[in-house]
Amino acid sequence: MNILDSSGWLEYFSGGPNADIFEEPLKNLSRLIVPTICIYEVFRVVIREKGEDEALQVVSLMRQGTLADLDMETAVWAAKVGHNLKLPMADSIIAATGHKYGATIWTMDDHFKDLINVKYIPKKR
């Protein structure tokens, strides 16, 4: 199973320098988990930068994976991980969702780079 965190989605949709790397987990949508917190983060950035129509198109594409809602068990695990590792809330939720599904997290966010089951791709400038 795979999760693209918000940085991966935004890189892919913007056609950034690492977009081709993030295309890899999108080739098998049956193995793609999409935490709803990523929907929130990506929609918020795209609506600000490109407008609501584009943001709705982007999240429509994200819905092709399996949506992972934040349930109580995942929320508690995320809070513990966030506390112990000093992670921001969204990153904690994404990490907890990855743990729940046994997924690899694909990201450019350096908060994740030292965690297990993470494919960290440094940002190209």
C-alpha positions as CSV (number, residue, x, y, z in Angstrom):
1,M,0.0,0.0,0.0
2,N,1.1,3.6,-0.7
3,I,0.3,7.0,0.6
4,L,1.3,10.3,-1.1
5,D,1.4,13.0,1.5
6,S,0.3,16.5,0.5
7,S,3.7,17.5,-0.7
8,G,3.7,14.6,-3.1
9,W,0.3,15.4,-4.4
10,L,1.1,19.1,-4.9
11,E,4.4,18.3,-6.6
12,Y,2.6,15.8,-9.0
13,F,-0.3,18.2,-9.8
14,S,2.0,21.2,-10.4
15,G,4.4,19.2,-12.6
16,G,7.3,20.0,-10.3
17,P,10.8,18.6,-10.7
18,N,9.9,15.5,-8.7
19,A,6.5,14.9,-10.3
20,D,7.6,11.8,-12.2
21,I,8.7,10.1,-8.9
22,F,5.3,10.7,-7.4
23,E,3.6,9.2,-10.5
24,E,5.0,5.8,-9.5
25,P,2.5,5.0,-6.6
26,L,-0.4,6.5,-8.7
27,K,0.1,3.7,-11.3
28,N,-1.7,1.2,-9.0
29,L,-4.8,3.0,-7.6
30,S,-6.0,-0.2,-5.9
31,R,-2.9,0.1,-3.6
32,L,-3.3,3.9,-3.0
33,I,-4.6,5.1,0.4
34,V,-5.6,8.8,0.6
35,P,-5.9,10.2,4.1
36,T,-8.7,12.8,4.2
37,I,-6.3,15.2,5.9
38,C,-4.4,15.2,2.5
39,I,-7.6,16.2,0.7
40,Y,-7.9,19.1,3.1
41,E,-4.3,20.3,2.7
42,V,-4.2,19.9,-1.1
43,F,-7.6,21.5,-1.6
44,R,-6.6,24.5,0.6
45,V,-3.4,25.1,-1.4
46,V,-5.0,24.7,-4.8
47,I,-8.0,26.8,-4.1
48,R,-5.7,29.6,-2.9
49,E,-3.3,29.3,-5.9
50,K,-5.6,28.2,-8.8
51,G,-9.2,28.7,-7.7
52,E,-12.1,26.5,-6.6
53,D,-12.8,24.8,-10.0
54,E,-9.2,23.5,-10.2
55,A,-9.2,22.5,-6.5
56,L,-12.4,20.4,-7.1
57,Q,-10.8,18.7,-10.1
58,V,-7.7,17.9,-8.1
59,V,-9.6,16.3,-5.2
60,S,-11.7,14.4,-7.7
61,L,-8.6,12.7,-9.0
62,M,-7.4,12.1,-5.4
63,R,-10.7,10.2,-4.7
64,Q,-9.6,7.5,-7.1
65,G,-7.6,6.0,-4.3
66,T,-9.1,4.5,-1.1
67,L,-10.1,7.3,1.2
68,A,-9.0,6.9,4.8
69,D,-11.1,8.8,7.3
70,L,-9.7,9.7,10.7
71,D,-11.2,7.3,13.2
72,M,-10.7,7.3,16.9
73,E,-8.0,4.6,17.0
74,T,-6.0,6.4,14.3
75,A,-6.5,9.8,16.0
76,V,-5.1,8.5,19.3
77,W,-2.2,6.8,17.7
78,A,-1.5,10.1,15.7
79,A,-1.6,12.1,19.0
80,K,0.9,9.8,20.6
81,V,3.3,9.8,17.6
82,G,2.9,13.5,17.2
83,H,3.8,14.0,20.9
84,N,6.7,11.6,21.0
85,L,8.3,12.7,17.7
86,K,7.2,16.4,17.8
87,L,5.4,16.1,14.5
88,P,2.7,18.6,13.3
89,M,-0.9,17.4,13.5
90,A,-1.4,16.6,9.8
91,D,1.9,14.8,9.6
92,S,1.0,12.8,12.7
93,I,-2.3,11.8,11.1
94,I,-0.6,10.8,7.8
95,A,2.0,8.7,9.8
96,A,-0.7,7.0,11.8
97,T,-2.7,6.2,8.7
98,G,0.4,4.8,7.1
99,H,0.9,2.6,10.1
100,K,-2.7,1.5,10.1
101,Y,-2.6,0.3,6.5
102,G,1.0,-0.8,6.5
103,A,1.6,1.7,3.7
104,T,4.8,3.4,2.4
105,I,4.5,7.2,2.7
106,W,5.9,9.0,-0.3
107,T,6.9,12.6,0.6
108,M,9.2,15.6,0.2
109,D,8.4,16.7,3.7
110,D,11.5,16.4,5.9
111,H,9.4,15.8,9.0
112,F,9.0,12.2,7.6
113,K,12.6,11.6,6.4
114,D,13.7,9.5,9.5
115,L,10.5,7.5,10.0
116,I,10.2,3.9,8.9
117,N,8.2,3.0,5.8
118,V,8.8,6.4,4.2
119,K,10.1,7.1,0.7
120,Y,11.6,10.5,1.2
121,I,12.4,12.5,-1.9
122,P,14.4,15.7,-1.3
123,K,13.0,18.8,-2.9
124,K,14.6,19.9,-6.1
125,R,15.0,23.6,-6.4
